[in-house]
Amino acid sequence: MKRLMIAAAAVSATLLLGGCATTIRSDVTTFNQWPAQLPDKSYAFAPVAQQYNTLELQSYENLVRGQMTRLGFHESNQSPALQVSMRFRTVDVPTQVAYPAFAPMYPYSPRFAYMGWRRRYWGGWYSPFYDPLWGPMPAYELETEHRYHRELELSIQQAGDGKRLFDVTVRNISRNVSTPAVMPALVQSAFHDFPGPNGGARVIEMQQNPKS
């Protein structure tokens, strides 16, 4: 799946993506029927089919364990009161972006040469900004950039009757190709201000762990 975006100003595109290196911004939606009192905070992860029980999933379950421990829950394999399930996915969405030939804040392209001025094919120079007294509109260059759409779903339910107590969905769009590098922030966002508003959608920003 490909999309086409026209960058009216390379500066705007750079500012939009510049924070992704250190900050993970996610859309978080929570639903809960969390009881006022929960005397038994034992839990276990819901069993998954063998083909889905990967080392990657187990790694992310460890992240959830850390958050559950922080909130006072403890894992138990003997008649736990709660059951935790999680699902995640990453979709690579190649996006075609049209950049003007002049892009002073975009240092990753040959268009940065000549201090932002580019030579006409028939000689001379032109400015990137349209001026009826200067000449034609500047040329645009198409580049393919990858946007990684990630979604994390977490659910906590009563083990006895299966009543759902907490559902959260975390969605994030990033240019970071590594899901393991982003997942710690997504899990933290899922448990932010637990159990969160019922039916509330929020934008949550978390610092990315540089060692992740």
PyMOL commands that place a pseudoatom at each C-alpha (Angstrom):
pseudoatom trace, name=CA, resn=MET, resi=1, chain=A, elem=C, hetatm=0, pos=[0.000, 0.000, 0.000]
pseudoatom trace, name=CA, resn=LYS, resi=2, chain=A, elem=C, hetatm=0, pos=[1.452, 3.356, -1.064]
pseudoatom trace, name=CA, resn=ARG, resi=3, chain=A, elem=C, hetatm=0, pos=[0.402, 6.878, -0.374]
pseudoatom trace, name=CA, resn=LEU, resi=4, chain=A, elem=C, hetatm=0, pos=[1.375, 10.211, -1.911]
pseudoatom trace, name=CA, resn=MET, resi=5, chain=A, elem=C, hetatm=0, pos=[2.163, 13.217, 0.220]
pseudoatom trace, name=CA, resn=ILE, resi=6, chain=A, elem=C, hetatm=0, pos=[3.222, 16.650, -1.047]
pseudoatom trace, name=CA, resn=ALA, resi=7, chain=A, elem=C, hetatm=0, pos=[5.608, 18.469, 1.244]
pseudoatom trace, name=CA, resn=ALA, resi=8, chain=A, elem=C, hetatm=0, pos=[4.742, 22.127, 0.843]
pseudoatom trace, name=CA, resn=ALA, resi=9, chain=A, elem=C, hetatm=0, pos=[7.717, 22.975, 3.004]
pseudoatom trace, name=CA, resn=ALA, resi=10, chain=A, elem=C, hetatm=0, pos=[10.560, 20.678, 3.885]
pseudoatom trace, name=CA, resn=VAL, resi=11, chain=A, elem=C, hetatm=0, pos=[10.964, 22.488, 7.188]
pseudoatom trace, name=CA, resn=SER, resi=12, chain=A, elem=C, hetatm=0, pos=[7.486, 21.384, 8.306]
pseudoatom trace, name=CA, resn=ALA, resi=13, chain=A, elem=C, hetatm=0, pos=[8.194, 17.784, 7.423]
pseudoatom trace, name=CA, resn=THR, resi=14, chain=A, elem=C, hetatm=0, pos=[11.462, 17.853, 9.309]
pseudoatom trace, name=CA, resn=LEU, resi=15, chain=A, elem=C, hetatm=0, pos=[9.892, 19.322, 12.438]
pseudoatom trace, name=CA, resn=LEU, resi=16, chain=A, elem=C, hetatm=0, pos=[7.081, 16.782, 12.301]
pseudoatom trace, name=CA, resn=LEU, resi=17, chain=A, elem=C, hetatm=0, pos=[9.424, 13.826, 12.193]
pseudoatom trace, name=CA, resn=GLY, resi=18, chain=A, elem=C, hetatm=0, pos=[12.278, 15.227, 14.215]
pseudoatom trace, name=CA, resn=GLY, resi=19, chain=A, elem=C, hetatm=0, pos=[10.819, 14.276, 17.600]
pseudoatom trace, name=CA, resn=CYS, resi=20, chain=A, elem=C, hetatm=0, pos=[10.397, 10.618, 16.706]
pseudoatom trace, name=CA, resn=ALA, resi=21, chain=A, elem=C, hetatm=0, pos=[14.005, 9.830, 17.610]
pseudoatom trace, name=CA, resn=THR, resi=22, chain=A, elem=C, hetatm=0, pos=[13.485, 10.428, 21.345]
pseudoatom trace, name=CA, resn=THR, resi=23, chain=A, elem=C, hetatm=0, pos=[9.725, 10.683, 21.897]
pseudoatom trace, name=CA, resn=ILE, resi=24, chain=A, elem=C, hetatm=0, pos=[7.048, 8.095, 21.120]
pseudoatom trace, name=CA, resn=ARG, resi=25, chain=A, elem=C, hetatm=0, pos=[3.636, 9.681, 20.574]
pseudoatom trace, name=CA, resn=SER, resi=26, chain=A, elem=C, hetatm=0, pos=[0.650, 7.331, 20.711]
pseudoatom trace, name=CA, resn=ASP, resi=27, chain=A, elem=C, hetatm=0, pos=[-3.130, 7.466, 20.551]
pseudoatom trace, name=CA, resn=VAL, resi=28, chain=A, elem=C, hetatm=0, pos=[-4.439, 5.505, 23.545]
pseudoatom trace, name=CA, resn=THR, resi=29, chain=A, elem=C, hetatm=0, pos=[-8.070, 4.418, 23.976]
pseudoatom trace, name=CA, resn=THR, resi=30, chain=A, elem=C, hetatm=0, pos=[-9.196, 2.747, 27.199]
pseudoatom trace, name=CA, resn=PHE, resi=31, chain=A, elem=C, hetatm=0, pos=[-12.391, 1.076, 28.375]
pseudoatom trace, name=CA, resn=ASN, resi=32, chain=A, elem=C, hetatm=0, pos=[-12.729, -0.242, 31.891]
pseudoatom trace, name=CA, resn=GLN, resi=33, chain=A, elem=C, hetatm=0, pos=[-15.128, -1.539, 34.489]
pseudoatom trace, name=CA, resn=TRP, resi=34, chain=A, elem=C, hetatm=0, pos=[-12.506, -1.679, 37.173]
pseudoatom trace, name=CA, resn=PRO, resi=35, chain=A, elem=C, hetatm=0, pos=[-13.878, -2.537, 40.623]
pseudoatom trace, name=CA, resn=ALA, resi=36, chain=A, elem=C, hetatm=0, pos=[-13.339, -0.180, 43.551]
pseudoatom trace, name=CA, resn=GLN, resi=37, chain=A, elem=C, hetatm=0, pos=[-11.879, -3.051, 45.561]
pseudoatom trace, name=CA, resn=LEU, resi=38, chain=A, elem=C, hetatm=0, pos=[-9.827, -5.919, 44.171]
pseudoatom trace, name=CA, resn=PRO, resi=39, chain=A, elem=C, hetatm=0, pos=[-8.503, -8.034, 47.044]
pseudoatom trace, name=CA, resn=ASP, resi=40, chain=A, elem=C, hetatm=0, pos=[-6.833, -10.644, 44.833]
pseudoatom trace, name=CA, resn=LYS, resi=41, chain=A, elem=C, hetatm=0, pos=[-4.359, -9.149, 42.345]
pseudoatom trace, name=CA, resn=SER, resi=42, chain=A, elem=C, hetatm=0, pos=[-2.945, -12.402, 41.041]
pseudoatom trace, name=CA, resn=TYR, resi=43, chain=A, elem=C, hetatm=0, pos=[-2.873, -12.884, 37.277]
pseudoatom trace, name=CA, resn=ALA, resi=44, chain=A, elem=C, hetatm=0, pos=[-1.667, -15.130, 34.482]
pseudoatom trace, name=CA, resn=PHE, resi=45, chain=A, elem=C, hetatm=0, pos=[-1.239, -14.578, 30.771]
pseudoatom trace, name=CA, resn=ALA, resi=46, chain=A, elem=C, hetatm=0, pos=[-3.868, -16.125, 28.530]
pseudoatom trace, name=CA, resn=PRO, resi=47, chain=A, elem=C, hetatm=0, pos=[-2.582, -19.148, 26.614]
pseudoatom trace, name=CA, resn=VAL, resi=48, chain=A, elem=C, hetatm=0, pos=[-1.787, -18.588, 22.947]
pseudoatom trace, name=CA, resn=ALA, resi=49, chain=A, elem=C, hetatm=0, pos=[-1.494, -20.978, 20.028]
pseudoatom trace, name=CA, resn=GLN, resi=50, chain=A, elem=C, hetatm=0, pos=[1.943, -22.487, 19.597]
pseudoatom trace, name=CA, resn=GLN, resi=51, chain=A, elem=C, hetatm=0, pos=[2.606, -20.708, 16.298]
pseudoatom trace, name=CA, resn=TYR, resi=52, chain=A, elem=C, hetatm=0, pos=[2.025, -17.331, 17.961]
pseudoatom trace, name=CA, resn=ASN, resi=53, chain=A, elem=C, hetatm=0, pos=[4.041, -18.056, 21.085]
pseudoatom trace, name=CA, resn=THR, resi=54, chain=A, elem=C, hetatm=0, pos=[7.206, -16.493, 19.713]
pseudoatom trace, name=CA, resn=LEU, resi=55, chain=A, elem=C, hetatm=0, pos=[10.251, -15.148, 21.509]
pseudoatom trace, name=CA, resn=GLU, resi=56, chain=A, elem=C, hetatm=0, pos=[9.144, -11.681, 20.437]
pseudoatom trace, name=CA, resn=LEU, resi=57, chain=A, elem=C, hetatm=0, pos=[5.783, -12.119, 22.164]
pseudoatom trace, name=CA, resn=GLN, resi=58, chain=A, elem=C, hetatm=0, pos=[7.483, -13.421, 25.293]
pseudoatom trace, name=CA, resn=SER, resi=59, chain=A, elem=C, hetatm=0, pos=[9.757, -10.376, 25.304]
pseudoatom trace, name=CA, resn=TYR, resi=60, chain=A, elem=C, hetatm=0, pos=[6.767, -8.035, 25.191]
pseudoatom trace, name=CA, resn=GLU, resi=61, chain=A, elem=C, hetatm=0, pos=[5.012, -10.020, 27.912]
pseudoatom trace, name=CA, resn=ASN, resi=62, chain=A, elem=C, hetatm=0, pos=[8.010, -9.244, 30.115]
pseudoatom trace, name=CA, resn=LEU, resi=63, chain=A, elem=C, hetatm=0, pos=[7.355, -5.552, 29.542]
pseudoatom trace, name=CA, resn=VAL, resi=64, chain=A, elem=C, hetatm=0, pos=[3.751, -6.051, 30.654]
pseudoatom trace, name=CA, resn=ARG, resi=65, chain=A, elem=C, hetatm=0, pos=[4.957, -7.964, 33.707]
pseudoatom trace, name=CA, resn=GLY, resi=66, chain=A, elem=C, hetatm=0, pos=[7.045, -4.989, 34.716]
pseudoatom trace, name=CA, resn=GLN, resi=67, chain=A, elem=C, hetatm=0, pos=[4.067, -2.647, 34.512]
pseudoatom trace, name=CA, resn=MET, resi=68, chain=A, elem=C, hetatm=0, pos=[1.784, -5.074, 36.356]
pseudoatom trace, name=CA, resn=THR, resi=69, chain=A, elem=C, hetatm=0, pos=[4.341, -5.416, 39.150]
pseudoatom trace, name=CA, resn=ARG, resi=70, chain=A, elem=C, hetatm=0, pos=[4.584, -1.643, 39.395]
pseudoatom trace, name=CA, resn=LEU, resi=71, chain=A, elem=C, hetatm=0, pos=[0.818, -1.508, 39.928]
pseudoatom trace, name=CA, resn=GLY, resi=72, chain=A, elem=C, hetatm=0, pos=[0.872, -4.119, 42.694]
pseudoatom trace, name=CA, resn=PHE, resi=73, chain=A, elem=C, hetatm=0, pos=[-0.149, -7.230, 40.711]
pseudoatom trace, name=CA, resn=HIS, resi=74, chain=A, elem=C, hetatm=0, pos=[1.678, -10.541, 40.950]
pseudoatom trace, name=CA, resn=GLU, resi=75, chain=A, elem=C, hetatm=0, pos=[1.854, -13.419, 38.506]
pseudoatom trace, name=CA, resn=SER, resi=76, chain=A, elem=C, hetatm=0, pos=[0.555, -16.801, 39.640]
pseudoatom trace, name=CA, resn=ASN, resi=77, chain=A, elem=C, hetatm=0, pos=[0.058, -20.153, 37.928]
pseudoatom trace, name=CA, resn=GLN, resi=78, chain=A, elem=C, hetatm=0, pos=[-2.258, -21.479, 40.619]
pseudoatom trace, name=CA, resn=SER, resi=79, chain=A, elem=C, hetatm=0, pos=[-5.858, -20.256, 40.277]
pseudoatom trace, name=CA, resn=PRO, resi=80, chain=A, elem=C, hetatm=0, pos=[-5.080, -16.620, 39.380]
pseudoatom trace, name=CA, resn=ALA, resi=81, chain=A, elem=C, hetatm=0, pos=[-7.909, -14.134, 39.773]
pseudoatom trace, name=CA, resn=LEU, resi=82, chain=A, elem=C, hetatm=0, pos=[-7.149, -12.328, 36.506]
pseudoatom trace, name=CA, resn=GLN, resi=83, chain=A, elem=C, hetatm=0, pos=[-6.147, -13.211, 32.962]
pseudoatom trace, name=CA, resn=VAL, resi=84, chain=A, elem=C, hetatm=0, pos=[-4.080, -10.906, 30.758]
pseudoatom trace, name=CA, resn=SER, resi=85, chain=A, elem=C, hetatm=0, pos=[-4.004, -11.104, 26.986]
pseudoatom trace, name=CA, resn=MET, resi=86, chain=A, elem=C, hetatm=0, pos=[-2.146, -9.049, 24.423]
pseudoatom trace, name=CA, resn=ARG, resi=87, chain=A, elem=C, hetatm=0, pos=[-1.933, -8.680, 20.662]
pseudoatom trace, name=CA, resn=PHE, resi=88, chain=A, elem=C, hetatm=0, pos=[0.289, -6.499, 18.509]
pseudoatom trace, name=CA, resn=ARG, resi=89, chain=A, elem=C, hetatm=0, pos=[0.937, -5.822, 14.867]
pseudoatom trace, name=CA, resn=THR, resi=90, chain=A, elem=C, hetatm=0, pos=[3.181, -3.677, 12.685]
pseudoatom trace, name=CA, resn=VAL, resi=91, chain=A, elem=C, hetatm=0, pos=[2.262, -2.613, 9.150]
pseudoatom trace, name=CA, resn=ASP, resi=92, chain=A, elem=C, hetatm=0, pos=[4.807, -0.997, 6.828]
pseudoatom trace, name=CA, resn=VAL, resi=93, chain=A, elem=C, hetatm=0, pos=[3.148, 1.748, 4.772]
pseudoatom trace, name=CA, resn=PRO, resi=94, chain=A, elem=C, hetatm=0, pos=[5.472, 3.069, 2.021]
pseudoatom trace, name=CA, resn=THR, resi=95, chain=A, elem=C, hetatm=0, pos=[4.625, 6.702, 1.385]
pseudoatom trace, name=CA, resn=GLN, resi=96, chain=A, elem=C, hetatm=0, pos=[5.700, 8.782, -1.598]
pseudoatom trace, name=CA, resn=VAL, resi=97, chain=A, elem=C, hetatm=0, pos=[6.623, 12.297, -0.517]
pseudoatom trace, name=CA, resn=ALA, resi=98, chain=A, elem=C, hetatm=0, pos=[7.118, 15.155, -2.983]
pseudoatom trace, name=CA, resn=TYR, resi=99, chain=A, elem=C, hetatm=0, pos=[9.771, 17.565, -1.770]
pseudoatom trace, name=CA, resn=PRO, resi=100, chain=A, elem=C, hetatm=0, pos=[10.601, 20.894, -3.407]
pseudoatom trace, name=CA, resn=ALA, resi=101, chain=A, elem=C, hetatm=0, pos=[14.070, 21.093, -4.869]
pseudoatom trace, name=CA, resn=PHE, resi=102, chain=A, elem=C, hetatm=0, pos=[15.003, 23.543, -2.138]
pseudoatom trace, name=CA, resn=ALA, resi=103, chain=A, elem=C, hetatm=0, pos=[14.972, 22.003, 1.327]
pseudoatom trace, name=CA, resn=PRO, resi=104, chain=A, elem=C, hetatm=0, pos=[17.349, 23.771, 3.743]
pseudoatom trace, name=CA, resn=MET, resi=105, chain=A, elem=C, hetatm=0, pos=[16.277, 21.651, 6.726]
pseudoatom trace, name=CA, resn=TYR, resi=106, chain=A, elem=C, hetatm=0, pos=[16.475, 18.321, 4.930]
pseudoatom trace, name=CA, resn=PRO, resi=107, chain=A, elem=C, hetatm=0, pos=[20.144, 17.293, 4.944]
pseudoatom trace, name=CA, resn=TYR, resi=108, chain=A, elem=C, hetatm=0, pos=[19.691, 13.740, 3.637]
pseudoatom trace, name=CA, resn=SER, resi=109, chain=A, elem=C, hetatm=0, pos=[19.393, 14.560, -0.039]
pseudoatom trace, name=CA, resn=PRO, resi=110, chain=A, elem=C, hetatm=0, pos=[21.582, 15.976, -2.810]
pseudoatom trace, name=CA, resn=ARG, resi=111, chain=A, elem=C, hetatm=0, pos=[19.025, 18.793, -3.007]
pseudoatom trace, name=CA, resn=PHE, resi=112, chain=A, elem=C, hetatm=0, pos=[20.879, 20.301, -0.038]
pseudoatom trace, name=CA, resn=ALA, resi=113, chain=A, elem=C, hetatm=0, pos=[23.799, 21.123, -2.305]
pseudoatom trace, name=CA, resn=TYR, resi=114, chain=A, elem=C, hetatm=0, pos=[24.559, 24.674, -3.469]
pseudoatom trace, name=CA, resn=MET, resi=115, chain=A, elem=C, hetatm=0, pos=[23.093, 26.098, -0.225]
pseudoatom trace, name=CA, resn=GLY, resi=116, chain=A, elem=C, hetatm=0, pos=[19.589, 25.244, -1.424]
pseudoatom trace, name=CA, resn=TRP, resi=117, chain=A, elem=C, hetatm=0, pos=[19.992, 26.683, -4.922]
pseudoatom trace, name=CA, resn=ARG, resi=118, chain=A, elem=C, hetatm=0, pos=[19.849, 24.287, -7.844]
pseudoatom trace, name=CA, resn=ARG, resi=119, chain=A, elem=C, hetatm=0, pos=[21.103, 24.732, -11.407]
pseudoatom trace, name=CA, resn=ARG, resi=120, chain=A, elem=C, hetatm=0, pos=[18.617, 24.757, -14.234]
pseudoatom trace, name=CA, resn=TYR, resi=121, chain=A, elem=C, hetatm=0, pos=[19.042, 22.122, -16.873]
pseudoatom trace, name=CA, resn=TRP, resi=122, chain=A, elem=C, hetatm=0, pos=[19.604, 24.887, -19.402]
pseudoatom trace, name=CA, resn=GLY, resi=123, chain=A, elem=C, hetatm=0, pos=[21.993, 26.820, -17.219]
pseudoatom trace, name=CA, resn=GLY, resi=124, chain=A, elem=C, hetatm=0, pos=[21.720, 29.545, -14.659]
pseudoatom trace, name=CA, resn=TRP, resi=125, chain=A, elem=C, hetatm=0, pos=[20.120, 29.323, -11.235]
pseudoatom trace, name=CA, resn=TYR, resi=126, chain=A, elem=C, hetatm=0, pos=[16.632, 29.526, -9.811]
pseudoatom trace, name=CA, resn=SER, resi=127, chain=A, elem=C, hetatm=0, pos=[15.147, 30.305, -6.440]
pseudoatom trace, name=CA, resn=PRO, resi=128, chain=A, elem=C, hetatm=0, pos=[12.933, 27.680, -4.708]
pseudoatom trace, name=CA, resn=PHE, resi=129, chain=A, elem=C, hetatm=0, pos=[10.262, 30.296, -4.002]
pseudoatom trace, name=CA, resn=TYR, resi=130, chain=A, elem=C, hetatm=0, pos=[7.844, 31.213, -6.734]
pseudoatom trace, name=CA, resn=ASP, resi=131, chain=A, elem=C, hetatm=0, pos=[8.072, 34.766, -7.966]
pseudoatom trace, name=CA, resn=PRO, resi=132, chain=A, elem=C, hetatm=0, pos=[6.337, 35.830, -11.206]
pseudoatom trace, name=CA, resn=LEU, resi=133, chain=A, elem=C, hetatm=0, pos=[9.344, 38.045, -11.927]
pseudoatom trace, name=CA, resn=TRP, resi=134, chain=A, elem=C, hetatm=0, pos=[11.824, 35.234, -11.288]
pseudoatom trace, name=CA, resn=GLY, resi=135, chain=A, elem=C, hetatm=0, pos=[10.683, 32.341, -13.381]
pseudoatom trace, name=CA, resn=PRO, resi=136, chain=A, elem=C, hetatm=0, pos=[8.943, 28.952, -13.286]
pseudoatom trace, name=CA, resn=MET, resi=137, chain=A, elem=C, hetatm=0, pos=[7.848, 27.073, -10.213]
pseudoatom trace, name=CA, resn=PRO, resi=138, chain=A, elem=C, hetatm=0, pos=[10.574, 24.899, -8.676]
pseudoatom trace, name=CA, resn=ALA, resi=139, chain=A, elem=C, hetatm=0, pos=[10.781, 21.215, -9.498]
pseudoatom trace, name=CA, resn=TYR, resi=140, chain=A, elem=C, hetatm=0, pos=[9.706, 18.550, -7.036]
pseudoatom trace, name=CA, resn=GLU, resi=141, chain=A, elem=C, hetatm=0, pos=[11.436, 15.283, -6.257]
pseudoatom trace, name=CA, resn=LEU, resi=142, chain=A, elem=C, hetatm=0, pos=[9.598, 12.120, -5.221]
pseudoatom trace, name=CA, resn=GLU, resi=143, chain=A, elem=C, hetatm=0, pos=[11.045, 10.015, -2.443]
pseudoatom trace, name=CA, resn=THR, resi=144, chain=A, elem=C, hetatm=0, pos=[9.660, 6.882, -0.808]
pseudoatom trace, name=CA, resn=GLU, resi=145, chain=A, elem=C, hetatm=0, pos=[9.584, 6.997, 2.964]
pseudoatom trace, name=CA, resn=HIS, resi=146, chain=A, elem=C, hetatm=0, pos=[8.317, 4.258, 5.262]
pseudoatom trace, name=CA, resn=ARG, resi=147, chain=A, elem=C, hetatm=0, pos=[5.728, 4.834, 7.968]
pseudoatom trace, name=CA, resn=TYR, resi=148, chain=A, elem=C, hetatm=0, pos=[5.330, 1.965, 10.410]
pseudoatom trace, name=CA, resn=HIS, resi=149, chain=A, elem=C, hetatm=0, pos=[1.803, 1.716, 11.808]
pseudoatom trace, name=CA, resn=ARG, resi=150, chain=A, elem=C, hetatm=0, pos=[1.817, -0.147, 15.119]
pseudoatom trace, name=CA, resn=GLU, resi=151, chain=A, elem=C, hetatm=0, pos=[-1.077, -1.302, 17.266]
pseudoatom trace, name=CA, resn=LEU, resi=152, chain=A, elem=C, hetatm=0, pos=[-0.970, -2.872, 20.716]
pseudoatom trace, name=CA, resn=GLU, resi=153, chain=A, elem=C, hetatm=0, pos=[-4.061, -4.338, 22.377]
pseudoatom trace, name=CA, resn=LEU, resi=154, chain=A, elem=C, hetatm=0, pos=[-4.127, -5.358, 26.037]
pseudoatom trace, name=CA, resn=SER, resi=155, chain=A, elem=C, hetatm=0, pos=[-7.008, -6.860, 27.980]
pseudoatom trace, name=CA, resn=ILE, resi=156, chain=A, elem=C, hetatm=0, pos=[-7.511, -7.867, 31.616]
pseudoatom trace, name=CA, resn=GLN, resi=157, chain=A, elem=C, hetatm=0, pos=[-10.469, -10.030, 32.566]
pseudoatom trace, name=CA, resn=GLN, resi=158, chain=A, elem=C, hetatm=0, pos=[-11.651, -12.069, 35.504]
pseudoatom trace, name=CA, resn=ALA, resi=159, chain=A, elem=C, hetatm=0, pos=[-10.349, -15.601, 35.184]
pseudoatom trace, name=CA, resn=GLY, resi=160, chain=A, elem=C, hetatm=0, pos=[-13.471, -17.175, 36.703]
pseudoatom trace, name=CA, resn=ASP, resi=161, chain=A, elem=C, hetatm=0, pos=[-16.311, -15.800, 34.592]
pseudoatom trace, name=CA, resn=GLY, resi=162, chain=A, elem=C, hetatm=0, pos=[-14.353, -14.024, 31.831]
pseudoatom trace, name=CA, resn=LYS, resi=163, chain=A, elem=C, hetatm=0, pos=[-15.769, -10.594, 32.657]
pseudoatom trace, name=CA, resn=ARG, resi=164, chain=A, elem=C, hetatm=0, pos=[-13.666, -7.919, 31.047]
pseudoatom trace, name=CA, resn=LEU, resi=165, chain=A, elem=C, hetatm=0, pos=[-12.294, -5.303, 33.404]
pseudoatom trace, name=CA, resn=PHE, resi=166, chain=A, elem=C, hetatm=0, pos=[-9.830, -3.392, 31.244]
pseudoatom trace, name=CA, resn=ASP, resi=167, chain=A, elem=C, hetatm=0, pos=[-9.278, -2.962, 27.494]
pseudoatom trace, name=CA, resn=VAL, resi=168, chain=A, elem=C, hetatm=0, pos=[-6.700, -0.632, 25.997]
pseudoatom trace, name=CA, resn=THR, resi=169, chain=A, elem=C, hetatm=0, pos=[-5.578, 0.003, 22.435]
pseudoatom trace, name=CA, resn=VAL, resi=170, chain=A, elem=C, hetatm=0, pos=[-2.369, 1.883, 21.663]
pseudoatom trace, name=CA, resn=ARG, resi=171, chain=A, elem=C, hetatm=0, pos=[-1.734, 3.135, 18.135]
pseudoatom trace, name=CA, resn=ASN, resi=172, chain=A, elem=C, hetatm=0, pos=[1.492, 4.697, 16.930]
pseudoatom trace, name=CA, resn=ILE, resi=173, chain=A, elem=C, hetatm=0, pos=[2.930, 5.819, 13.588]
pseudoatom trace, name=CA, resn=SER, resi=174, chain=A, elem=C, hetatm=0, pos=[6.697, 6.025, 13.402]
pseudoatom trace, name=CA, resn=ARG, resi=175, chain=A, elem=C, hetatm=0, pos=[9.585, 5.978, 10.956]
pseudoatom trace, name=CA, resn=ASN, resi=176, chain=A, elem=C, hetatm=0, pos=[11.470, 3.701, 13.353]
pseudoatom trace, name=CA, resn=VAL, resi=177, chain=A, elem=C, hetatm=0, pos=[11.766, 0.300, 11.665]
pseudoatom trace, name=CA, resn=SER, resi=178, chain=A, elem=C, hetatm=0, pos=[12.420, -1.515, 14.967]
pseudoatom trace, name=CA, resn=THR, resi=179, chain=A, elem=C, hetatm=0, pos=[9.276, -2.586, 16.820]
pseudoatom trace, name=CA, resn=PRO, resi=180, chain=A, elem=C, hetatm=0, pos=[11.298, -3.807, 19.863]
pseudoatom trace, name=CA, resn=ALA, resi=181, chain=A, elem=C, hetatm=0, pos=[12.737, -0.289, 20.210]
pseudoatom trace, name=CA, resn=VAL, resi=182, chain=A, elem=C, hetatm=0, pos=[9.258, 1.271, 20.273]
pseudoatom trace, name=CA, resn=MET, resi=183, chain=A, elem=C, hetatm=0, pos=[7.319, -1.357, 22.235]
pseudoatom trace, name=CA, resn=PRO, resi=184, chain=A, elem=C, hetatm=0, pos=[8.529, -0.344, 25.751]
pseudoatom trace, name=CA, resn=ALA, resi=185, chain=A, elem=C, hetatm=0, pos=[6.993, 3.096, 25.262]
pseudoatom trace, name=CA, resn=LEU, resi=186, chain=A, elem=C, hetatm=0, pos=[3.772, 1.598, 23.871]
pseudoatom trace, name=CA, resn=VAL, resi=187, chain=A, elem=C, hetatm=0, pos=[3.388, -0.686, 26.895]
pseudoatom trace, name=CA, resn=GLN, resi=188, chain=A, elem=C, hetatm=0, pos=[4.063, 2.206, 29.264]
pseudoatom trace, name=CA, resn=SER, resi=189, chain=A, elem=C, hetatm=0, pos=[1.432, 4.242, 27.448]
pseudoatom trace, name=CA, resn=ALA, resi=190, chain=A, elem=C, hetatm=0, pos=[-1.083, 1.403, 27.815]
pseudoatom trace, name=CA, resn=PHE, resi=191, chain=A, elem=C, hetatm=0, pos=[-0.757, 1.508, 31.612]
pseudoatom trace, name=CA, resn=HIS, resi=192, chain=A, elem=C, hetatm=0, pos=[-0.456, 5.283, 31.952]
pseudoatom trace, name=CA, resn=ASP, resi=193, chain=A, elem=C, hetatm=0, pos=[-2.770, 6.493, 34.761]
pseudoatom trace, name=CA, resn=PHE, resi=194, chain=A, elem=C, hetatm=0, pos=[-4.187, 2.971, 35.041]
pseudoatom trace, name=CA, resn=PRO, resi=195, chain=A, elem=C, hetatm=0, pos=[-7.031, 2.116, 34.577]
pseudoatom trace, name=CA, resn=GLY, resi=196, chain=A, elem=C, hetatm=0, pos=[-7.596, 5.407, 32.755]
pseudoatom trace, name=CA, resn=PRO, resi=197, chain=A, elem=C, hetatm=0, pos=[-10.889, 6.904, 31.618]
pseudoatom trace, name=CA, resn=ASN, resi=198, chain=A, elem=C, hetatm=0, pos=[-13.733, 4.641, 30.531]
pseudoatom trace, name=CA, resn=GLY, resi=199, chain=A, elem=C, hetatm=0, pos=[-14.175, 5.195, 26.823]
pseudoatom trace, name=CA, resn=GLY, resi=200, chain=A, elem=C, hetatm=0, pos=[-11.561, 7.937, 26.759]
pseudoatom trace, name=CA, resn=ALA, resi=201, chain=A, elem=C, hetatm=0, pos=[-9.101, 8.607, 23.948]
pseudoatom trace, name=CA, resn=ARG, resi=202, chain=A, elem=C, hetatm=0, pos=[-5.839, 10.352, 24.807]
pseudoatom trace, name=CA, resn=VAL, resi=203, chain=A, elem=C, hetatm=0, pos=[-2.561, 11.299, 23.194]
pseudoatom trace, name=CA, resn=ILE, resi=204, chain=A, elem=C, hetatm=0, pos=[0.349, 10.136, 25.344]
pseudoatom trace, name=CA, resn=GLU, resi=205, chain=A, elem=C, hetatm=0, pos=[4.027, 10.872, 24.811]
pseudoatom trace, name=CA, resn=MET, resi=206, chain=A, elem=C, hetatm=0, pos=[6.766, 8.696, 26.268]
pseudoatom trace, name=CA, resn=GLN, resi=207, chain=A, elem=C, hetatm=0, pos=[10.520, 8.990, 26.044]
pseudoatom trace, name=CA, resn=GLN, resi=208, chain=A, elem=C, hetatm=0, pos=[12.075, 6.198, 24.043]
pseudoatom trace, name=CA, resn=ASN, resi=209, chain=A, elem=C, hetatm=0, pos=[14.624, 4.147, 25.927]
pseudoatom trace, name=CA, resn=PRO, resi=210, chain=A, elem=C, hetatm=0, pos=[17.876, 4.579, 23.986]
pseudoatom trace, name=CA, resn=LYS, resi=211, chain=A, elem=C, hetatm=0, pos=[18.970, 1.082, 25.034]
pseudoatom trace, name=CA, resn=SER, resi=212, chain=A, elem=C, hetatm=0, pos=[15.769, -0.604, 23.793]
for i in range(1, 212): cmd.bond("trace and resi %d" % i, "trace and resi %d" % (i + 1))
show_as sticks, trace
zoom trace
